[in-house]
Amino acid sequence: MNDWPEDGGYGRGNANSQPEGPRRMSHVQRPQVPQQPPRHDQGYNPNFTQAQGSGYDSGYSSGQVYGGPQGGGSGTVPPQYAPGPGSGGPGRPAPDWRKRIKVGSIVLVVGVLAWGIGTYAWASSQMRNEVDLSKVIERPSEGDCTTYLIVGSDSREGMSAEEKKKLHTGSAAGKRTDSMMILAACSSGNTMVSLPRDSWVTIPSFVGSESGKTYPARGGSKLNAAYAMDGPELLVRTVEFNTGLRIDHYAEIGFAGFANIVDALGGVELNIEKGFKDKKSGADFQAGTQTLNGEQALAFVRTRYAFAQSDLQRTKNQQKFLSALANEAATPGTILNPFALYPTLGAGLDTLIVDKDMSLYDLGKMFFAMKGISGGDGKSMNIPISGKAPQNSLKWDMPKVKQLVQQIQNDEKVTAEADH
């Protein structure tokens, strides 16, 4: 008995004893595959995608069953995802540039701070805090301004015979003050007052900086004699006694250190109004703007015999050059450039003698105060002089000196004038 239907069914066989002939299967239309962007990185053949776009059937299986979708799907290939713009590849998120910039900025700031702290620590270790102002007795009361006593000594410390000859310093033993000036850093304006070394002053009683003994007043003498007697401490004591102005900080530099700082800066530009020569200092200058090296700068600030006003003109030249030096040193090109900053600090700090309480910050304030004077924010002058005194010295005009000191103590604009 044959249960198969008479009309036959595809693939079901036949009840006849003779083999069944070939039968034709109806064509099943393959669903159209949506065009996808090239995915070379997935191992596909780019020609396959092009063939899809032209309708060419390559015979490549898309994973579908003829006649309909599997599992109730739509009959299409799952959508493919192209990399987003700016991504590093499929599935990789785009870089967060704002985060990178933030992290980079933090690293930069930390690096700059580390460099600054390291430089500050190194420079502080190079300073010679040797002058003990606590040994100075009977001091005036503190004023509203910060005052510095800046001293240039004729110390030849560390100089070779060749350097002494080159810089025309001579070979005198010991050291004496070659220049002295008071710098008052005030909110009302900075003032630089030169004290001629030939000033006739009273050397008061004092306690020896080394012996600790008390010595009686020595009477009238030239100002630079105080330094020769007992060094910086007695010099500060003498200046305070004769002016009534308290000195907050002391800074001293010798010949070699001065010349080395100028050379480390690459020279200092200065306008010399009138040319002059002096065999003793080695000065030989033409009028006009020029850049002075260390040797020339030292000759410029030491010359006195070439001028009719002698020491008074020299103190004016010293003020002028120190302001120009500070203007050159306290610039971003020097401070922010380690190749300029380190040589400058190294050239000056190991020869700069300061008081025990003076920090690198105080030293920086001193230089910026001098720079402000050269920029017109302040005043430079000699201490008022009224005439001659014994030993061909200079007598101070005390009424004007008192006016000057009172204005500095009260942080008032200085209106006191000097005739020289």
ROPAZA-245708 format. One line per field, with one value per residue: residue number from 1; residue in one letter; x, y, z of N, C-alpha, C in turn. Coordinates in steps of 0.1 Angstrom, whole numbers. Example, Ala and Ser with C-alpha at 12.3 -4.5 7.8 and 13.67 -1.06 7.14 Angstrom:
resi: 1,2 $
resn: A,S $
nu: 132,128 $
nv: -57,-22 $
nw: 78,71 $
cau: 123,137 $
cav: -45,-11 $
caw: 78,71 $
cu: 132,129 $
cv: -33,0 $
cw: 78,79 $
END
This chain:
resi: 1,2,3,4,5,6,7,8,9,10,11,12,13,14,15,16,17,18,19,20,21,22,23,24,25,26,27,28,29,30,31,32,33,34,35,36,37,38,39,40,41,42,43,44,45,46,47,48,49,50,51,52,53,54,55,56,57,58,59,60,61,62,63,64,65,66,67,68,69,70,71,72,73,74,75,76,77,78,79,80,81,82,83,84,85,86,87,88,89,90,91,92,93,94,95,96,97,98,99,100,101,102,103,104,105,106,107,108,109,110,111,112,113,114,115,116,117,118,119,120,121,122,123,124,125,126,127,128,129,130,131,132,133,134,135,136,137,138,139,140,141,142,143,144,145,146,147,148,149,150,151,152,153,154,155,156,157,158,159,160,161,162,163,164,165,166,167,168,169,170,171,172,173,174,175,176,177,178,179,180,181,182,183,184,185,186,187,188,189,190,191,192,193,194,195,196,197,198,199,200,201,202,203,204,205,206,207,208,209,210,211,212,213,214,215,216,217,218,219,220,221,222,223,224,225,226,227,228,229,230,231,232,233,234,235,236,237,238,239,240,241,242,243,244,245,246,247,248,249,250,251,252,253,254,255,256,257,258,259,260,261,262,263,264,265,266,267,268,269,270,271,272,273,274,275,276,277,278,279,280,281,282,283,284,285,286,287,288,289,290,291,292,293,294,295,296,297,298,299,300,301,302,303,304,305,306,307,308,309,310,311,312,313,314,315,316,317,318,319,320,321,322,323,324,325,326,327,328,329,330,331,332,333,334,335,336,337,338,339,340,341,342,343,344,345,346,347,348,349,350,351,352,353,354,355,356,357,358,359,360,361,362,363,364,365,366,367,368,369,370,371,372,373,374,375,376,377,378,379,380,381,382,383,384,385,386,387,388,389,390,391,392,393,394,395,396,397,398,399,400,401,402,403,404,405,406,407,408,409,410,411,412,413,414,415,416,417,418,419,420 $
resn: M,N,D,W,P,E,D,G,G,Y,G,R,G,N,A,N,S,Q,P,E,G,P,R,R,M,S,H,V,Q,R,P,Q,V,P,Q,Q,P,P,R,H,D,Q,G,Y,N,P,N,F,T,Q,A,Q,G,S,G,Y,D,S,G,Y,S,S,G,Q,V,Y,G,G,P,Q,G,G,G,S,G,T,V,P,P,Q,Y,A,P,G,P,G,S,G,G,P,G,R,P,A,P,D,W,R,K,R,I,K,V,G,S,I,V,L,V,V,G,V,L,A,W,G,I,G,T,Y,A,W,A,S,S,Q,M,R,N,E,V,D,L,S,K,V,I,E,R,P,S,E,G,D,C,T,T,Y,L,I,V,G,S,D,S,R,E,G,M,S,A,E,E,K,K,K,L,H,T,G,S,A,A,G,K,R,T,D,S,M,M,I,L,A,A,C,S,S,G,N,T,M,V,S,L,P,R,D,S,W,V,T,I,P,S,F,V,G,S,E,S,G,K,T,Y,P,A,R,G,G,S,K,L,N,A,A,Y,A,M,D,G,P,E,L,L,V,R,T,V,E,F,N,T,G,L,R,I,D,H,Y,A,E,I,G,F,A,G,F,A,N,I,V,D,A,L,G,G,V,E,L,N,I,E,K,G,F,K,D,K,K,S,G,A,D,F,Q,A,G,T,Q,T,L,N,G,E,Q,A,L,A,F,V,R,T,R,Y,A,F,A,Q,S,D,L,Q,R,T,K,N,Q,Q,K,F,L,S,A,L,A,N,E,A,A,T,P,G,T,I,L,N,P,F,A,L,Y,P,T,L,G,A,G,L,D,T,L,I,V,D,K,D,M,S,L,Y,D,L,G,K,M,F,F,A,M,K,G,I,S,G,G,D,G,K,S,M,N,I,P,I,S,G,K,A,P,Q,N,S,L,K,W,D,M,P,K,V,K,Q,L,V,Q,Q,I,Q,N,D,E,K,V,T,A,E,A,D,H $
nu: 9,5,12,19,12,-4,3,29,58,83,114,103,103,89,61,63,79,100,128,126,126,147,138,126,135,119,129,143,143,171,174,181,213,221,242,274,298,333,353,381,398,386,391,377,372,378,367,345,326,322,311,287,274,269,251,260,262,283,283,290,284,260,252,225,194,181,150,139,142,162,152,132,141,148,158,180,215,232,236,266,292,308,340,340,344,377,384,406,404,383,359,375,377,375,404,407,412,411,415,441,455,451,464,490,495,495,517,537,535,542,568,581,578,593,618,621,621,643,663,661,668,694,707,704,720,745,749,766,761,773,775,767,742,730,749,753,750,727,705,686,650,627,617,592,600,621,654,687,722,745,776,806,836,872,883,905,902,906,916,939,974,975,949,946,963,951,926,934,936,956,977,971,969,943,910,890,864,851,829,798,763,730,700,667,638,606,571,562,580,613,645,679,708,739,769,796,829,848,834,830,826,813,827,812,809,813,807,831,831,844,859,841,843,837,842,853,840,854,856,858,862,870,845,850,869,857,849,874,883,867,852,821,800,807,807,779,769,781,769,742,743,751,732,707,690,677,693,683,693,724,747,775,801,830,858,864,840,821,830,828,800,790,802,790,764,768,776,768,747,753,749,772,777,798,831,860,893,915,944,949,926,923,904,890,870,847,823,788,763,771,782,794,820,831,857,857,835,842,863,849,832,851,867,879,898,897,877,864,848,856,852,825,814,821,805,780,783,786,760,745,755,750,722,717,729,712,688,694,699,675,655,631,645,668,661,643,657,676,702,713,707,719,748,750,741,759,783,781,770,788,807,794,787,765,741,731,704,694,676,674,652,650,673,666,645,659,674,653,643,664,663,639,645,661,643,628,611,616,643,677,705,732,742,733,756,775,800,836,857,879,910,907,881,845,818,787,754,735,708,694,700,686,660,657,661,639,618,622,619,592,580,575,573,604,617,638,668,701,730,751 $
nv: -12,21,51,76,108,111,132,137,149,172,157,134,109,80,59,42,15,22,42,75,104,134,162,196,222,249,283,301,333,351,372,407,420,446,474,477,497,496,471,466,460,438,416,412,409,436,436,421,437,457,441,434,459,461,441,416,381,365,341,340,330,345,338,332,313,298,309,322,340,330,321,339,364,394,388,401,411,417,450,468,486,516,531,559,595,607,586,561,537,507,504,518,545,581,602,622,653,676,666,656,680,693,676,677,705,705,689,706,729,718,710,735,747,730,734,761,761,745,761,783,772,764,788,802,788,796,822,844,849,867,890,902,919,921,927,953,983,1004,1012,1030,1035,1014,1022,1030,1021,998,995,994,990,994,983,988,972,974,949,923,897,864,870,867,875,884,891,912,931,934,945,968,971,972,960,962,951,935,952,979,1003,1012,1024,1036,1034,1042,1025,1030,1013,1021,1025,1049,1056,1047,1055,1063,1070,1083,1079,1096,1084,1100,1114,1135,1123,1113,1087,1065,1051,1016,980,955,935,911,908,914,934,966,997,1031,1062,1075,1100,1126,1116,1102,1086,1060,1051,1038,1013,1002,1000,982,967,957,958,980,1000,1001,1008,1034,1048,1047,1061,1087,1095,1088,1070,1038,1008,982,960,946,947,937,938,928,938,917,902,920,927,902,896,915,906,881,888,895,920,955,980,1014,1050,1073,1105,1123,1119,1104,1100,1080,1071,1057,1041,1029,1038,1047,1063,1071,1096,1087,1061,1028,994,981,960,937,946,973,983,983,1001,1024,1029,1034,1055,1087,1108,1120,1139,1171,1173,1152,1127,1131,1132,1106,1090,1096,1084,1058,1053,1055,1035,1011,1011,1007,982,967,969,954,929,922,912,894,879,872,862,841,825,798,794,819,828,811,814,841,843,826,839,862,856,841,859,879,895,894,904,884,880,884,873,854,864,890,900,900,919,941,945,949,972,990,988,1000,1027,1034,1032,1055,1054,1067,1081,1093,1104,1124,1124,1154,1180,1204,1217,1219,1199,1189,1173,1174,1165,1159,1179,1172,1185,1190,1199,1194,1167,1157,1163,1147,1121,1119,1119,1095,1077,1080,1071,1090,1110,1118,1150,1164,1180,1178,1198,1190 $
nw: 0,-8,7,-2,-17,-50,-66,-61,-43,-37,-33,-20,-31,-53,-61,-82,-100,-116,-117,-106,-126,-131,-113,-112,-92,-77,-80,-54,-43,-32,-5,-8,2,24,14,28,46,36,53,58,79,91,77,53,18,-3,-28,-26,-14,-33,-53,-41,-43,-70,-75,-80,-75,-55,-44,-18,15,35,59,60,56,28,16,37,68,97,130,133,124,105,81,71,70,101,112,105,123,118,125,147,141,147,164,176,163,156,181,199,221,214,219,249,247,263,288,286,281,305,323,313,318,345,351,340,356,381,375,370,395,410,399,405,434,438,427,444,468,463,457,480,497,488,496,517,548,570,586,617,628,653,671,670,689,707,689,664,663,644,611,586,561,543,548,533,537,514,503,486,486,486,485,476,477,467,442,415,408,382,376,394,383,357,364,376,404,424,451,478,512,532,535,525,526,495,484,496,502,511,506,504,505,498,500,491,472,460,474,469,485,485,504,507,510,522,541,570,601,634,652,671,705,708,706,702,673,672,697,716,735,750,735,738,724,694,684,658,624,592,573,562,579,600,591,587,613,627,610,592,612,629,610,603,628,630,609,616,640,632,614,624,613,611,600,581,566,554,527,510,485,468,446,427,426,418,391,380,381,363,339,337,331,305,301,307,296,292,293,288,296,293,281,297,311,332,347,371,377,353,335,304,285,260,251,251,244,255,259,288,299,326,335,325,338,365,364,358,381,400,394,404,404,379,379,388,410,424,448,451,425,417,434,423,398,406,416,393,377,393,393,366,364,381,366,344,355,369,350,330,310,323,348,342,326,328,319,320,345,365,360,367,393,405,400,416,442,458,465,477,507,533,559,587,588,563,536,505,492,503,492,465,466,471,447,429,439,433,406,401,407,386,366,370,391,418,436,433,451,465,500,517,515,532,531,534,557,584,574,547,542,539,550,564,557,582,589,565,562,584,576,554,565,582,564,551,572,578,556,535,505,492,494,501,491,476,473,458 $
cau: 0,13,5,24,2,-1,9,44,63,98,122,96,103,78,57,66,91,110,134,120,135,150,127,130,132,116,140,140,150,179,172,192,221,224,256,281,312,345,359,394,405,379,395,369,378,371,360,332,316,319,302,274,268,266,241,267,262,296,282,295,272,258,247,210,189,172,135,134,152,162,149,122,148,143,164,191,227,232,243,280,294,321,347,336,355,387,388,419,401,370,357,384,371,384,412,401,423,410,421,455,460,450,474,502,497,498,531,545,536,550,582,585,579,605,630,622,624,657,672,661,676,709,712,704,732,757,750,775,754,784,774,757,737,726,760,753,743,720,700,674,637,624,608,582,607,631,667,698,734,752,790,816,849,883,888,911,900,904,921,953,982,971,936,948,969,941,916,940,932,967,979,970,964,931,900,884,851,853,817,787,751,718,689,654,627,594,559,561,591,626,655,693,716,753,776,810,838,855,825,835,815,817,827,807,813,808,811,838,824,851,863,829,846,831,852,848,838,867,855,857,870,864,835,856,878,849,850,888,885,860,843,807,792,810,802,765,768,785,759,730,746,752,720,695,682,680,697,677,701,737,752,789,807,844,862,862,826,815,834,822,786,788,806,780,753,771,779,757,746,753,751,782,775,811,842,871,904,921,954,949,916,923,893,892,857,842,809,778,758,780,781,807,823,834,868,854,825,850,871,839,827,862,874,876,908,894,866,867,841,863,844,811,811,823,793,769,786,783,746,740,758,742,708,717,731,700,679,698,698,662,647,627,655,679,655,636,666,686,716,717,705,729,761,749,741,772,794,780,766,799,815,785,786,753,738,726,689,690,673,675,640,653,682,658,638,669,677,642,642,674,658,628,651,666,631,621,602,624,652,690,712,743,738,735,770,776,813,848,859,893,916,901,869,832,809,773,744,727,694,689,701,675,647,658,659,625,609,623,613,577,576,570,580,616,618,651,677,715,736,762 $
cav: 0,34,63,89,114,109,144,137,160,173,150,124,96,77,45,34,7,28,54,88,113,146,172,210,229,263,292,309,346,355,386,417,424,461,477,481,503,486,467,459,455,426,404,411,412,448,433,416,448,463,431,436,471,459,430,403,371,359,328,340,328,356,332,331,301,301,308,330,343,321,326,351,376,402,383,409,410,427,463,470,500,522,539,573,604,610,575,554,524,502,502,526,559,592,608,633,663,685,659,656,693,696,668,683,717,703,685,717,737,711,711,749,749,722,741,774,758,740,772,792,765,764,802,806,781,803,835,845,856,868,902,901,933,921,932,968,988,1017,1013,1038,1027,1010,1031,1024,1016,988,1002,986,997,987,987,982,972,972,936,916,883,854,875,864,887,888,898,925,940,937,954,981,972,973,948,965,940,939,958,992,1007,1021,1031,1033,1041,1038,1023,1030,1008,1027,1025,1063,1057,1043,1065,1058,1081,1079,1084,1097,1078,1111,1122,1137,1118,1109,1073,1064,1039,1004,967,949,924,898,907,916,945,979,1007,1045,1069,1079,1114,1129,1108,1099,1075,1047,1046,1029,1000,998,997,970,960,961,961,994,1009,1003,1016,1048,1054,1049,1072,1100,1098,1085,1061,1024,1000,968,949,950,939,941,931,932,941,906,898,931,925,889,898,923,897,870,893,899,935,964,992,1027,1062,1082,1118,1130,1110,1107,1090,1080,1061,1049,1031,1023,1043,1054,1062,1081,1099,1080,1048,1017,983,980,947,938,955,987,988,985,1014,1035,1032,1037,1068,1099,1119,1126,1148,1182,1171,1140,1117,1134,1127,1092,1084,1097,1074,1045,1051,1054,1021,1001,1011,1000,968,961,969,943,916,919,911,880,872,867,854,829,817,792,796,833,830,804,821,854,841,820,849,872,852,836,870,889,893,901,902,871,879,887,861,856,872,903,905,903,931,952,947,955,986,998,989,1010,1040,1036,1034,1067,1053,1069,1093,1090,1117,1123,1130,1168,1184,1219,1223,1211,1195,1185,1162,1175,1157,1166,1181,1170,1196,1183,1202,1187,1153,1153,1163,1135,1109,1119,1116,1081,1070,1081,1067,1101,1112,1126,1163,1170,1181,1180,1208,1184 $
caw: 0,-10,13,-7,-26,-64,-73,-58,-35,-38,-23,-13,-38,-61,-59,-95,-99,-123,-110,-109,-134,-124,-111,-112,-80,-80,-76,-42,-44,-21,-1,-11,14,23,12,40,43,36,66,55,91,95,68,42,5,-7,-41,-23,-11,-46,-60,-36,-48,-84,-76,-84,-64,-54,-37,-4,24,45,72,60,50,17,18,48,79,108,143,133,121,94,68,67,78,112,108,109,129,113,136,148,138,158,172,172,156,159,195,207,222,209,230,256,246,274,300,283,283,319,330,308,324,359,351,337,368,391,371,372,409,415,394,413,447,438,425,456,479,459,458,495,503,483,503,529,559,580,594,628,632,667,679,670,701,707,675,663,662,631,603,577,549,545,545,531,535,503,504,477,493,477,488,465,480,456,429,412,405,368,377,401,373,347,369,382,418,433,459,492,520,539,527,529,518,483,481,505,499,517,497,512,497,504,492,485,462,465,474,470,491,485,515,503,520,529,550,583,610,647,654,685,713,702,711,692,667,675,711,726,745,747,732,738,711,688,679,644,615,579,574,558,590,609,585,589,627,633,600,589,624,633,600,605,640,628,600,623,650,626,606,631,605,613,588,583,560,550,516,506,474,465,432,418,425,410,377,375,378,350,328,336,324,291,300,311,288,300,286,295,290,289,281,306,313,345,347,383,376,340,328,291,280,251,254,243,249,252,268,296,305,340,337,323,348,377,362,358,394,409,390,412,401,366,381,397,423,429,453,449,411,417,440,413,388,412,417,379,372,400,388,353,366,386,355,335,362,373,338,327,302,332,359,338,317,337,314,324,360,373,360,373,408,408,399,427,456,467,469,484,521,538,573,590,587,550,528,490,489,507,482,453,468,470,433,422,443,425,392,401,406,372,358,373,403,430,436,437,455,475,512,516,520,534,528,538,571,586,566,533,542,536,561,561,560,591,588,553,565,593,568,545,573,587,553,549,584,578,542,527,493,496,488,505,480,479,464,450 $
cu: 9,6,9,14,6,6,24,47,78,105,116,97,91,74,60,79,102,116,127,130,138,139,133,126,129,126,135,149,158,177,184,199,224,239,262,294,323,350,371,400,398,383,387,376,370,363,346,321,312,309,288,267,263,255,247,267,275,295,287,283,272,253,232,206,179,157,130,145,151,158,140,129,143,149,175,204,228,240,257,283,308,327,342,347,364,390,400,416,388,369,366,379,381,391,406,412,423,417,436,462,461,462,488,505,501,513,541,547,544,565,588,587,591,618,632,627,639,667,673,670,691,714,713,716,745,759,759,769,764,783,763,753,732,737,761,744,736,714,688,661,635,615,599,588,617,644,678,711,743,766,798,829,860,890,893,910,898,909,935,960,978,958,937,954,959,931,921,936,944,968,978,963,951,920,894,872,855,841,807,775,739,707,676,643,614,583,557,571,604,636,669,701,730,760,791,819,846,846,831,824,821,816,824,813,806,813,819,832,831,854,852,832,839,842,846,847,852,867,854,867,863,856,841,865,870,850,864,890,879,850,829,799,794,806,787,762,770,774,747,732,745,740,707,685,686,683,692,686,714,742,766,794,821,846,859,848,818,817,828,808,783,791,796,767,755,773,766,758,745,755,760,782,787,822,852,881,910,931,953,938,916,911,897,879,854,827,799,773,767,778,794,808,827,846,865,844,833,857,861,835,839,869,869,886,905,883,870,860,846,853,829,806,812,810,781,771,783,768,740,743,751,728,707,720,719,689,682,696,684,652,643,638,666,672,649,645,677,700,721,717,716,743,761,749,754,784,793,778,778,809,807,784,774,751,731,711,685,688,675,663,643,663,675,650,647,672,665,639,652,669,647,633,655,654,623,612,611,633,666,697,724,737,741,749,769,789,824,849,874,897,910,889,857,823,794,764,734,712,687,689,689,662,646,655,644,615,610,617,598,571,569,578,592,617,631,660,692,721,746,758 $
cv: 12,45,76,95,112,120,145,149,160,166,139,110,93,62,36,26,13,40,67,97,126,156,186,216,244,272,300,322,349,369,395,421,439,463,482,488,493,484,459,452,442,414,402,415,425,446,428,427,455,454,432,448,469,448,417,394,363,345,328,339,340,351,330,317,305,300,316,331,332,328,338,364,383,397,391,407,420,439,463,484,505,530,553,582,607,598,568,541,519,499,510,540,570,598,620,644,673,679,659,669,697,689,674,696,715,698,696,726,731,712,725,752,742,729,754,771,753,751,781,785,766,778,806,800,788,816,834,854,857,880,901,915,933,926,947,973,1001,1020,1022,1029,1024,1020,1023,1018,1006,994,992,995,989,992,980,983,970,958,929,901,874,859,871,877,893,896,911,935,944,947,966,982,974,961,951,954,945,944,970,994,1016,1029,1027,1040,1034,1037,1021,1025,1012,1026,1039,1065,1054,1054,1059,1071,1076,1086,1085,1091,1088,1119,1123,1133,1115,1093,1071,1052,1027,991,960,936,910,897,908,927,958,989,1021,1051,1074,1093,1114,1120,1107,1086,1061,1042,1037,1015,994,994,984,964,965,965,976,1004,1011,1011,1031,1055,1057,1060,1086,1104,1097,1076,1046,1016,986,957,955,941,945,932,936,934,929,902,908,929,912,889,905,914,886,875,897,914,943,977,1004,1039,1071,1095,1125,1120,1114,1096,1091,1068,1051,1038,1024,1028,1050,1053,1074,1084,1090,1067,1037,1006,980,965,948,947,969,992,991,999,1026,1039,1036,1050,1080,1111,1126,1137,1159,1180,1158,1129,1119,1129,1112,1085,1085,1087,1060,1042,1048,1040,1010,1000,1004,986,961,959,957,930,912,920,896,872,867,858,841,820,811,793,810,835,824,810,834,852,835,829,859,867,848,847,881,886,901,898,889,869,882,874,865,865,887,909,908,916,943,955,953,969,995,999,999,1024,1043,1038,1046,1066,1055,1081,1088,1104,1114,1128,1145,1172,1199,1225,1213,1209,1192,1173,1162,1166,1165,1167,1180,1182,1190,1187,1194,1172,1149,1153,1150,1122,1108,1115,1101,1073,1070,1077,1078,1103,1122,1138,1170,1170,1182,1190,1202,1170 $
cw: 0,-4,8,-16,-41,-71,-70,-50,-37,-28,-16,-20,-46,-60,-71,-93,-107,-116,-115,-116,-126,-124,-109,-99,-83,-74,-64,-43,-31,-17,-4,2,13,22,25,37,43,50,64,67,96,86,56,29,0,-20,-38,-21,-25,-54,-55,-41,-62,-86,-80,-72,-65,-49,-23,5,34,58,72,53,39,20,29,59,90,121,143,130,109,80,63,75,89,108,113,113,124,125,135,145,150,166,167,165,161,174,204,208,218,221,236,257,258,287,298,285,298,326,326,315,339,360,349,349,379,388,373,387,415,411,403,427,448,436,437,467,476,461,472,501,499,490,515,539,571,589,604,633,647,676,679,681,698,694,675,661,647,624,595,564,553,540,543,531,525,502,493,484,482,480,475,467,468,443,427,409,391,369,384,391,362,352,376,397,428,441,474,500,527,529,533,521,507,480,492,501,507,507,506,503,504,495,485,474,468,464,477,474,492,497,511,514,528,538,564,593,624,648,669,693,706,709,700,686,670,690,720,736,740,746,732,725,707,683,664,636,602,581,572,569,599,604,588,603,631,623,598,601,629,623,601,617,638,619,608,634,644,618,614,624,607,600,590,577,555,538,511,495,471,450,423,415,416,395,372,372,365,338,326,329,310,290,304,302,296,291,294,288,286,291,292,307,327,346,359,382,363,331,315,284,270,255,245,250,245,263,275,301,320,343,335,333,361,376,363,372,404,406,399,408,388,368,391,410,430,435,451,435,411,423,431,402,393,413,403,374,380,396,375,354,371,375,346,342,365,360,336,319,311,342,354,329,326,332,316,339,368,372,367,389,413,409,411,441,464,471,476,498,526,553,575,588,572,542,513,485,492,496,469,454,466,455,426,427,436,411,391,400,392,362,361,385,416,427,440,440,464,488,512,522,521,531,532,553,572,577,552,532,539,548,557,565,569,591,577,555,574,586,560,553,578,576,550,560,583,564,535,515,497,487,491,493,485,469,455,445 $
END
